[in-house]
Amino acid sequence: MPNTHAGQTDRVGHTPFVDLTPPGDPVAHRYGEPGGTGGTILPPTIELQLNHRSVRKFLTEPVSDAQIDLVITAAQSASQSSNLQVWSVVAVRDDDRKRRISAAIGRQSYVEDSSVFLVWVADFRRAANVAEAQGASAETLGYIENTLVTAVDSGIAAQNALLAAESLGLGGVFVGALRSNPAAIIQELGLPDYTFPLFGVALGYPDPSERAGIKPRLPRTAVLHQERYDPTAWLAAAEVYEDRLQEYFAEHGRDNYSWADTLTKRISTVDGLHGRDSIRGALEAQGFASE
Ligand SMILES: Cc1cc2nc3c(=O)[nH]c(=O)nc-3n(C[C@H](O)[C@H](O)[C@H](O)COP(=O)(O)O)c2cc1C
């Protein structure tokens, strides 16, 4: 259970400040290892990164415009492919608009309850405007390389944003469910051609009553390969992980959770894509063909 520090304020002067940091060793916590009891002194940035958890339940305390500005400046500080800066954010605060977005993607309470819902937009429209103002066309916008560039850069920037928000005592969750109904989002936000809604970030002050904690990750040996890819590395790691994640979910009120089953449901049939199997058409309609 996180601590609420009565009277403590975040850096932009807001209260309450809910500290989501669990006691103990942040590295052990990240992997759900038993018996981690401190000892690792980490730089504050890494500690913040290791203590990340998605927040889906929010207090009503609003996120200020100054906080949003700082979060977006942190996002813009991320590296950017060729410094193209091909993403934009639409900040949605209006309750009716949040409700309509939530309804369009299957009612996600965290969208409606967030103080601000940031919609991350792949944006080659601005680049096309600049090129067109130079008298040039924007021939390459339909190439999948450029679709990857805006998606990769958006993800990198948005993670900077979420981490910045967490450093301010806020919490949030990425919302890929936005891609279940891109047409509705495009219409709601008035997105022009060469733009596409990639995901949202719901932000607000964490409600300490939410039953969630630091969700363990795969053992590092599953993802870190030395010199060459080891195709056998997954097996032992997946076995250990299954137990640790099951324990995590049981602790947070969900019995019989299986990572392998969940992952298999997600990738084994088209149903697992939750309607996102038609995303190619939606991208093409916005000018992102797949050459
Ligand atoms: C691009 C992206 C999209 C996501 N979309 C959703 C979503 O639509 N709904 C949701 O509840 N969580 C979503 N998540 C959050 C993940 O479920 C979460 O990060 C993951 O389960 C790990 O949990 P943690 O963030 O608490 O460590 C998304 C995460 C990412 C990176």
The ligand as an ORCA input file, in Angstrom:
! r2SCAN-3c Opt
* xyz 0 1
  C       1.508      1.172    -25.775
  C       0.761      0.667    -24.569
  C      -0.602      0.537    -24.618
  C      -1.320      0.142    -23.482
  N      -2.681      0.080    -23.547
  C      -3.390     -0.200    -22.440
  C      -4.814     -0.165    -22.474
  O      -5.430      0.101    -23.505
  N      -5.484     -0.441    -21.322
  C      -4.817     -0.718    -20.149
  O      -5.488     -0.952    -19.130
  N      -3.467     -0.761    -20.093
  C      -2.741     -0.498    -21.203
  N      -1.366     -0.503    -21.148
  C      -0.686     -0.727    -19.868
  C      -0.103     -2.127    -19.782
  O      -1.139     -3.063    -19.606
  C       0.885     -2.161    -18.605
  O       1.924     -1.258    -18.838
  C       1.468     -3.560    -18.395
  O       0.463     -4.466    -18.013
  C       2.542     -3.559    -17.323
  O       2.004     -3.073    -16.109
  P       2.641     -1.813    -15.370
  O       2.637     -0.660    -16.346
  O       1.736     -1.548    -14.199
  O       4.007     -2.196    -14.973
  C      -0.633     -0.162    -22.284
  C       0.765     -0.076    -22.258
  C       1.447      0.330    -23.372
  C       2.957      0.445    -23.323
*
